[in-house]
Amino acid sequence: MTDGRVLIGVFLCTDRDANIILGSCSEYLPHKPRMLGLVMIPGKHIVSIHIEMNNGYSSTLYNPLNKNIDALDVM
């Protein structure tokens, strides 16, 4: 995020303004993490997104998704 926070959660949805909804979200700061739950992240505050596919699929269809995405690439 633009303020240095890192949010980790389950991607639920997005909208045309690049806002993202994460479920089971945790916020990580340099000092201590905290559980947030369901959060809406405004697209203008997203710096980068990392997608981790950890669901047991081994299909090559999912391999391109295991990469970092820069927010400027999708806006």
Secondary structure by P-SEA (a helix, b strand, c coil): ccccccccccccccccccbbbbcbbbbbcccccccccbbbbbcccccbbbbbbcccccccccccccbbbbccccc
